[in-house]
Amino acid sequence: MNGYNLSRKWFDFSFENHEAKVQHTAIYLWCVELNNRFGWKDNFRLPTSSTMEGLSIGNKNTFLSALKDLESWGFIKIISESKNQNQARIISICRSESEPAQGTALDMALIQQSNGTGNGTGNGTVPIDKQVNQVNQVNQETTVEKIIDNGQDEIIVKKQKFTTPTIQEISEYLKSKHPSVSQDKLDAFATKFWSHYENKSWSYGRGQKMKDWRLAFGQWQETITKDLYQSGNMSIKPSPPRKSKVKYFDTDFPDRVKVATREEYDLLVSSDPDSTFVITQEYFD
């Protein structure tokens, strides 16, 4: 099997598998090129640093993850891992004696595009409809906003369609946060919260539409303490809550992970509706 047949099999696979990304294509074709230059040896060295530099891959975890994927998909085999920075890992290209299949999904799409048939309209341009293997069922009220790579995992950032909560839902949420408070006080506060934002069409002070009504509670902490934990002139001090902290990043800068309290994070999200933030970890201080 020659380099052309190897690359043809790869592109047939990548066209039909949504998991195959540009970094997989770059690394595999680089491996084929190296193997060709080494005279199609059974096993050959794949140096990490020069490979990443040659392919402009800046994150080592991205490179290693893609390499593992190629092995699990049966395109390469890792013979031995590198033990230090001066020793390259040894791999082999998984070859098949059979010729690449004819009439694949990619072949048919290219033929349709060439003949000007299919679903395209205007100027004889026909889009290639790549098969998508859906991994997760997406809720009807959720739309995918963007896909990013934080260096370790591919994260699908979803934009949730806002749904107005009921008073009961608000009361149940308060109960999960303040289990020691009586149900009457929780229901009264839930009604107060609901009425306040219902009159504002579920928007913040400057007319910014809510993304998640739960985040609005960050601005109600003093009112919560007064309404739920004070009775008449007797002030009942609740046990000090454990401070929740989060690690997060802005999807425009996925390599910049920041730490903040949950209250600080909620205020940031509510004050910057045009940005998308992703929490990678939440813990108690």
VEXDREN-2710 file (C-alpha; in Angstrom, 1 decimal):
% VEXDREN-2710
k/r/px/py/pz
1/MET/0.0/0.0/0.0
2/ASN/1.4/3.4/-1.0
3/GLY/1.0/6.9/0.5
4/TYR/-1.9/7.7/-1.8
5/ASN/-3.9/4.7/-0.7
6/LEU/-3.2/5.5/3.0
7/SER/-4.3/9.1/2.7
8/ARG/-7.4/8.0/0.7
9/LYS/-8.5/5.6/3.4
10/TRP/-8.0/8.3/6.0
11/PHE/-10.1/10.9/4.1
12/ASP/-12.9/8.3/3.6
13/PHE/-12.8/7.7/7.4
14/SER/-12.7/11.3/8.4
15/PHE/-15.6/12.3/6.0
16/GLU/-17.9/9.8/7.7
17/ASN/-16.8/10.3/11.3
18/HIS/-17.5/13.6/13.0
19/GLU/-14.8/12.9/15.7
20/ALA/-12.0/13.2/13.2
21/LYS/-10.6/16.8/13.4
22/VAL/-8.0/18.8/11.6
23/GLN/-5.3/17.9/14.1
24/HIS/-5.9/14.2/13.4
25/THR/-5.5/14.7/9.7
26/ALA/-2.3/16.8/10.1
27/ILE/-0.6/14.2/12.4
28/TYR/-1.6/11.2/10.4
29/LEU/-0.4/12.6/7.1
30/TRP/2.8/13.8/8.8
31/CYS/3.3/10.1/10.0
32/VAL/2.7/8.9/6.4
33/GLU/5.2/11.4/5.1
34/LEU/7.9/10.4/7.6
35/ASN/7.4/6.7/7.0
36/ASN/7.8/7.4/3.2
37/ARG/11.0/9.3/3.8
38/PHE/12.3/6.5/6.0
39/GLY/11.7/4.0/3.2
40/TRP/8.4/2.5/4.6
41/LYS/10.1/0.9/7.6
42/ASP/7.8/-1.2/9.8
43/ASN/8.7/0.9/12.8
44/PHE/10.0/4.5/12.9
45/ARG/10.6/7.3/15.4
46/LEU/8.0/10.2/15.8
47/PRO/9.7/13.0/17.8
48/THR/7.1/15.1/19.7
49/SER/8.8/18.5/19.6
50/SER/9.6/18.6/15.9
51/THR/6.2/17.2/15.0
52/MET/4.3/19.8/17.0
53/GLU/6.5/22.5/15.6
54/GLY/6.1/21.3/12.0
55/LEU/2.3/21.1/12.4
56/SER/1.9/24.3/14.4
57/ILE/0.3/22.4/17.3
58/GLY/0.9/24.6/20.4
59/ASN/-0.6/22.3/23.1
60/LYS/1.1/19.0/24.0
61/ASN/-2.1/17.6/25.4
62/THR/-3.9/18.2/22.1
63/PHE/-1.1/16.4/20.3
64/LEU/-1.1/13.4/22.6
65/SER/-4.9/13.1/22.6
66/ALA/-5.0/13.1/18.8
67/LEU/-2.2/10.5/18.7
68/LYS/-4.2/8.2/21.0
69/ASP/-7.3/8.6/18.9
70/LEU/-5.4/7.6/15.7
71/GLU/-4.2/4.4/17.5
72/SER/-7.7/3.6/18.8
73/TRP/-9.1/4.1/15.3
74/GLY/-6.5/1.6/13.8
75/PHE/-4.4/4.0/11.7
76/ILE/-1.2/3.8/13.7
77/LYS/0.2/1.7/16.5
78/ILE/2.4/3.0/19.2
79/ILE/5.3/0.5/19.7
80/SER/6.9/2.3/22.6
81/GLU/6.4/5.6/24.4
82/SER/9.2/8.1/24.8
83/LYS/10.8/7.9/28.3
84/ASN/12.3/11.4/28.3
85/GLN/12.5/14.5/26.1
86/ASN/15.6/13.1/24.3
87/GLN/14.0/9.9/23.2
88/ALA/11.2/9.8/20.6
89/ARG/8.3/7.4/20.7
90/ILE/8.3/4.6/18.1
91/ILE/5.2/4.0/16.0
92/SER/4.2/2.1/13.0
93/ILE/1.6/2.8/10.2
94/CYS/-1.2/0.2/10.2
95/ARG/-1.3/-1.0/6.6
96/SER/-4.0/-3.0/4.9
97/GLU/-3.3/-5.1/1.8
98/SER/-6.8/-4.4/0.5
99/GLU/-7.3/-1.5/-1.9
100/PRO/-9.4/1.5/-0.7
101/ALA/-13.1/1.0/-1.1
102/GLN/-14.9/2.6/-4.1
103/GLY/-18.2/4.4/-4.0
104/THR/-17.7/5.7/-0.4
105/ALA/-19.8/8.5/1.0
106/LEU/-17.0/11.0/0.1
107/ASP/-16.8/9.6/-3.5
108/MET/-20.6/10.1/-4.0
109/ALA/-20.5/13.6/-2.5
110/LEU/-17.6/14.7/-4.8
111/ILE/-19.4/13.2/-7.8
112/GLN/-22.6/15.1/-7.0
113/GLN/-20.6/18.3/-6.6
114/SER/-18.8/17.7/-9.8
115/ASN/-22.1/17.0/-11.7
116/GLY/-23.9/19.9/-10.1
117/THR/-26.5/17.7/-8.5
118/GLY/-27.7/17.4/-4.9
119/ASN/-29.2/19.9/-2.5
120/GLY/-27.2/23.0/-3.5
121/THR/-28.7/26.0/-5.2
122/GLY/-27.3/28.9/-7.1
123/ASN/-24.2/29.2/-9.3
124/GLY/-24.0/25.4/-9.7
125/THR/-22.4/25.1/-6.2
126/VAL/-23.2/21.9/-4.3
127/PRO/-22.4/21.6/-0.6
128/ILE/-20.8/18.4/0.6
129/ASP/-23.0/17.1/3.3
130/LYS/-20.7/15.4/5.8
131/GLN/-22.2/12.6/7.8
132/VAL/-22.5/13.6/11.4
133/ASN/-22.4/10.9/14.1
134/GLN/-24.3/12.4/17.0
135/VAL/-22.8/11.5/20.4
136/ASN/-25.3/13.2/22.7
137/GLN/-29.0/13.9/22.3
138/VAL/-29.4/17.7/22.4
139/ASN/-32.4/19.1/24.3
140/GLN/-34.9/20.9/22.2
141/GLU/-34.4/24.0/24.2
142/THR/-30.6/23.9/23.8
143/THR/-28.5/25.0/20.8
144/VAL/-24.8/24.5/20.3
145/GLU/-23.1/27.9/20.3
146/LYS/-19.5/26.9/19.7
147/ILE/-17.0/24.1/20.0
148/ILE/-13.6/24.9/21.6
149/ASP/-10.5/23.0/22.6
150/ASN/-9.1/23.8/26.0
151/GLY/-6.0/21.6/25.4
152/GLN/-7.3/18.5/27.0
153/ASP/-10.9/17.9/25.9
154/GLU/-13.2/19.2/23.3
155/ILE/-15.9/21.1/25.0
156/ILE/-19.3/21.8/23.5
157/VAL/-20.5/25.1/24.8
158/LYS/-24.3/25.2/24.7
159/LYS/-26.5/28.3/24.7
160/GLN/-29.6/27.6/26.8
161/LYS/-32.9/29.0/25.7
162/PHE/-34.3/30.9/28.7
163/THR/-37.5/29.5/30.2
164/THR/-39.5/31.5/32.7
165/PRO/-39.5/29.6/36.1
166/THR/-42.6/29.0/38.1
167/ILE/-42.9/30.1/41.7
168/GLN/-42.7/26.4/42.8
169/GLU/-39.4/26.0/40.9
170/ILE/-38.0/29.0/42.6
171/SER/-39.1/27.8/46.0
172/GLU/-37.6/24.3/45.4
173/TYR/-34.3/25.9/44.3
174/LEU/-34.3/28.0/47.5
175/LYS/-35.0/24.9/49.6
176/SER/-31.9/23.2/48.2
177/LYS/-29.8/26.2/49.2
178/HIS/-31.5/26.9/52.6
179/PRO/-32.9/23.6/53.9
180/SER/-33.3/24.9/57.5
181/VAL/-35.8/27.7/56.5
182/SER/-39.5/27.0/56.8
183/GLN/-41.5/26.4/53.7
184/ASP/-43.8/29.4/54.3
185/LYS/-40.8/31.8/54.2
186/LEU/-39.4/30.1/51.1
187/ASP/-42.7/30.3/49.3
188/ALA/-43.1/34.0/50.2
189/PHE/-39.6/34.9/49.0
190/ALA/-40.1/32.9/45.8
191/THR/-43.3/34.9/45.1
192/LYS/-41.4/38.1/45.8
193/PHE/-38.6/37.1/43.5
194/TRP/-40.9/36.0/40.7
195/SER/-43.0/39.1/40.8
196/HIS/-40.0/41.4/40.7
197/TYR/-38.6/39.9/37.5
198/GLU/-41.9/39.2/35.9
199/ASN/-42.5/43.0/36.0
200/LYS/-39.1/43.5/34.3
201/SER/-39.8/40.8/31.6
202/TRP/-37.0/38.7/33.2
203/SER/-34.3/41.3/32.4
204/TYR/-31.6/42.9/34.5
205/GLY/-31.5/46.6/35.3
206/ARG/-30.1/47.7/32.0
207/GLY/-32.5/45.7/30.0
208/GLN/-30.2/42.7/29.5
209/LYS/-32.2/39.5/29.1
210/MET/-31.5/36.7/31.6
211/LYS/-29.7/33.6/30.5
212/ASP/-30.3/31.7/33.8
213/TRP/-32.6/33.0/36.5
214/ARG/-30.6/31.2/39.2
215/LEU/-27.7/33.5/38.6
216/ALA/-29.8/36.5/39.6
217/PHE/-29.8/35.4/43.3
218/GLY/-26.2/36.7/43.5
219/GLN/-27.8/40.2/43.8
220/TRP/-30.3/39.2/46.5
221/GLN/-28.0/38.0/49.3
222/GLU/-28.8/40.8/51.7
223/THR/-32.6/40.4/51.1
224/ILE/-32.3/36.6/51.5
225/THR/-30.6/37.1/54.9
226/LYS/-33.3/39.6/56.0
227/ASP/-36.3/37.7/54.8
228/LEU/-35.3/34.2/55.5
229/TYR/-33.2/34.4/58.7
230/GLN/-34.6/37.4/60.6
231/SER/-37.8/37.2/62.7
232/GLY/-39.2/40.5/64.1
233/ASN/-36.4/42.2/66.1
234/MET/-34.7/38.9/66.8
235/SER/-31.9/38.3/64.4
236/ILE/-31.2/34.6/63.8
237/LYS/-27.7/34.2/62.5
238/PRO/-27.4/31.3/60.1
239/SER/-24.4/29.1/60.3
240/PRO/-21.7/30.6/58.1
241/PRO/-22.0/29.1/54.6
242/ARG/-19.0/27.5/53.1
243/LYS/-17.6/29.7/50.3
244/SER/-18.0/28.1/46.9
245/LYS/-15.2/28.8/44.4
246/VAL/-15.0/28.0/40.7
247/LYS/-12.4/27.6/38.1
248/TYR/-13.5/29.0/34.8
249/PHE/-12.4/30.4/31.4
250/ASP/-13.7/32.7/28.7
251/THR/-14.3/30.7/25.5
252/ASP/-12.4/33.4/23.6
253/PHE/-9.4/32.6/25.7
254/PRO/-9.6/28.9/26.7
255/ASP/-6.0/28.7/27.9
256/ARG/-6.6/31.4/30.6
257/VAL/-8.2/29.6/33.5
258/LYS/-9.2/31.9/36.4
259/VAL/-10.5/31.4/40.0
260/ALA/-13.3/33.3/41.6
261/THR/-15.9/32.9/44.3
262/ARG/-19.3/31.7/43.0
263/GLU/-20.8/35.1/43.7
264/GLU/-18.1/36.9/41.8
265/TYR/-18.5/34.5/38.9
266/ASP/-22.4/35.0/38.8
267/LEU/-21.9/38.8/38.8
268/LEU/-19.4/38.5/36.0
269/VAL/-21.8/36.4/33.9
270/SER/-24.7/38.8/34.5
271/SER/-22.6/41.9/33.7
272/ASP/-21.1/40.5/30.5
273/PRO/-23.9/38.8/28.5
274/ASP/-21.9/38.9/25.3
275/SER/-19.2/36.6/26.5
276/THR/-19.5/32.8/27.2
277/PHE/-17.8/31.4/30.2
278/VAL/-17.2/27.7/31.1
279/ILE/-16.8/26.3/34.6
280/THR/-14.2/23.6/34.7
281/GLN/-14.3/23.0/38.5
282/GLU/-16.4/24.1/41.4
283/TYR/-15.3/23.4/45.0
284/PHE/-15.7/24.7/48.6
285/ASP/-13.0/26.7/50.2
END
